[in-house]
Amino acid sequence: MRLLILGGSWFLGRTIAEQAIANGHDVTTFRRGRTGSDVGGVSTIRGDRTDPASLVRLAEAGPWDVVIDTSSFVPRETLALTRALEPVTTRYVLVSTVSVYEGWPTHPLAEDSPVLDCPADAGPGYGYDGDPGPTTYGFGKAGCERAVLEVFGSARTLLLRPGVILGPWEYVGRLEWWLRRMVRGGRVLAPGRCGRLIQPIDVRDVAAFALRPHLTGIFNVVAKGRDTMGDLLSACSTVTGSTAILEWVTDEQWLIEQGVRQWTELPLWRSYHGAWSVDADRARQAGLTCRPIQETVADTWQWLLAGGAAVEHERAGELGITPAREHDILRLWDAVQLDHCGA
Ligand SMILES: NC(=O)c1ccc[n+]([C@@H]2O[C@H](COP(=O)([O-])OP(=O)(O)OC[C@H]3O[C@@H](n4cnc5c(N)ncnc54)[C@H](OP(=O)(O)O)[C@@H]3O)[C@@H](O)[C@H]2O)c1
């Protein structure tokens, strides 16, 4: 199969490239040459997806059996790109996100849940950022989906809507933060209930699903929800050989009242009901398999130990609670517990 990956130098795009090469496909990646590095065995075309001349060169290098687009964020750029590639491409795979749903992250979601309204020719920053949602990111991705469907039609399009993705080469550093926190030891602020079911998916499982031949349609791509927050943090503790003590602050409303920011200050903590209630049965029936969270954690730690480092990412700086603030919150929580005992 002649496969073109738009991106391909880190995290998801890179993992797709690695698996495609291992499966014997003829793989080309298209990128500017700024971040990450190319996987051995791929052909590369250097260019910018916002540059019309680059799109002409990409089309001339076709035909492509499948284009896998991991780096679409601006609808009108995706529209121009898909129009350039449509005559020389059989099938288009767009990596979208669960953030396209109107109900994300507050409502349970399935593929037929309402999607944010964004035109196919919208520019950057379309929409608005609400709390907890929606986001301009989600609007943009919804517009990109619309652009691909408009140009390729549903019979030639695969839309993937992953939830949070973890694993080696992760760039935001959400899992890395927890791993390094465990290494520091001491009392660790563990948010919410230990038994809360969560659905992060391993990057290698998303990649394998993206490479399934001939697949078209719309699919949520999240783990089954059999792992818990406790499984995740315990695995972080185990693989790092940590002596840290997990202190579960079970009253999430209390934690929110202390001003602790979900998702960023305590990565991967989401109190909203919909965050981990995404239905991915359709993908499972189409062949999605998900490894246990312990494997994702162990392999990410091994990658970090081997010198792995997140590519410099604009969102990396927003992660993590400071040691002093964590200490203060835990002391306040101790007092709340004592009050309850005394009452
Ligand atoms: N992380 C999550 O938890 C999560 C969850 C849901 C969905 N997603 C989606 O999953 C995808 C992740 O993809 P990814 O990990 O491969 O990273 P990405 O950030 O989408 O893509 C980065 C790749 O695109 C290339 N690139 C960036 N700008 C470019 C431009 N103007 N022209 C040409 N190439 C460009 C980069 O190489 P150069 O810098 O060399 O150009 C790099 O290879 C994204 O679409 C994201 O929205 C992620």
The ligand as a MOL file (V3000), in Angstrom:
LIG
                    3D

  0  0  0     0  0            999 V3000
M  V30 BEGIN CTAB
M  V30 COUNTS 48 52 0 0 0
M  V30 BEGIN ATOM
M  V30 1 N -2.6190 13.9540 22.3910 0
M  V30 2 C -3.8540 13.5870 22.6190 0
M  V30 3 O -4.1970 13.1730 23.7350 0
M  V30 4 C -4.8630 13.6440 21.4910 0
M  V30 5 C -6.1870 13.3340 21.7690 0
M  V30 6 C -7.1190 13.3440 20.7230 0
M  V30 7 C -6.7130 13.6590 19.4350 0
M  V30 8 N -5.4240 13.9900 19.2090 0 CHG=1
M  V30 9 C -5.0240 14.3200 17.8450 0
M  V30 10 O -4.0160 13.3980 17.4660 0
M  V30 11 C -3.1090 14.0230 16.5850 0
M  V30 12 C -1.7070 13.8930 17.1780 0
M  V30 13 O -0.8440 13.8290 16.1350 0
M  V30 14 P 0.7360 13.8010 16.3480 0
M  V30 15 O 1.0200 13.1960 17.6410 0
M  V30 16 O 1.3460 13.1250 15.1760 0 CHG=-1
M  V30 17 O 1.1610 15.3120 16.4190 0
M  V30 18 P 0.7030 16.6650 15.6890 0
M  V30 19 O 1.0310 17.7970 16.5610 0
M  V30 20 O -0.6610 16.6400 15.1990 0
M  V30 21 O 1.5780 16.7090 14.3510 0
M  V30 22 C 2.8880 17.0040 14.3810 0
M  V30 23 C 3.4710 16.6380 13.0170 0
M  V30 24 O 2.9820 17.5050 11.9840 0
M  V30 25 C 4.0710 18.1790 11.3450 0
M  V30 26 N 3.6100 19.5420 11.0520 0
M  V30 27 C 3.2060 20.4790 11.9540 0
M  V30 28 N 2.8570 21.6170 11.3120 0
M  V30 29 C 3.0390 21.3830 9.9700 0
M  V30 30 C 2.8610 22.1770 8.7900 0
M  V30 31 N 2.4310 23.4590 8.8400 0
M  V30 32 N 3.1260 21.6140 7.5890 0
M  V30 33 C 3.5750 20.3470 7.5070 0
M  V30 34 N 3.7730 19.5400 8.5850 0
M  V30 35 C 3.5070 20.0640 9.8080 0
M  V30 36 C 5.2200 18.1110 12.3660 0
M  V30 37 O 6.4840 18.0860 11.7540 0
M  V30 38 P 7.3160 19.4450 11.4640 0
M  V30 39 O 7.3150 20.2390 12.7370 0
M  V30 40 O 8.6540 18.9400 11.0680 0
M  V30 41 O 6.5950 20.1510 10.3580 0
M  V30 42 C 4.9710 16.7600 13.0500 0
M  V30 43 O 5.5000 15.6960 12.2870 0
M  V30 44 C -3.5330 15.4630 16.4440 0
M  V30 45 O -4.2910 15.6050 15.2830 0
M  V30 46 C -4.4030 15.6900 17.6810 0
M  V30 47 O -5.3860 16.6680 17.4510 0
M  V30 48 C -4.4880 13.9870 20.2040 0
M  V30 END ATOM
M  V30 BEGIN BOND
M  V30 1 1 1 2
M  V30 2 2 2 3
M  V30 3 1 2 4
M  V30 4 1 4 5
M  V30 5 2 4 48
M  V30 6 2 5 6
M  V30 7 1 6 7
M  V30 8 2 7 8
M  V30 9 1 8 9
M  V30 10 1 8 48
M  V30 11 1 9 10
M  V30 12 1 9 46
M  V30 13 1 10 11
M  V30 14 1 11 12
M  V30 15 1 11 44
M  V30 16 1 12 13
M  V30 17 1 13 14
M  V30 18 2 14 15
M  V30 19 1 14 16
M  V30 20 1 14 17
M  V30 21 1 17 18
M  V30 22 2 18 19
M  V30 23 1 18 20
M  V30 24 1 18 21
M  V30 25 1 21 22
M  V30 26 1 22 23
M  V30 27 1 23 24
M  V30 28 1 23 42
M  V30 29 1 24 25
M  V30 30 1 25 26
M  V30 31 1 25 36
M  V30 32 1 26 27
M  V30 33 1 26 35
M  V30 34 2 27 28
M  V30 35 1 28 29
M  V30 36 1 29 30
M  V30 37 2 29 35
M  V30 38 1 30 31
M  V30 39 2 30 32
M  V30 40 1 32 33
M  V30 41 2 33 34
M  V30 42 1 34 35
M  V30 43 1 36 37
M  V30 44 1 36 42
M  V30 45 1 37 38
M  V30 46 2 38 39
M  V30 47 1 38 40
M  V30 48 1 38 41
M  V30 49 1 42 43
M  V30 50 1 44 45
M  V30 51 1 44 46
M  V30 52 1 46 47
M  V30 END BOND
M  V30 END CTAB
M  END
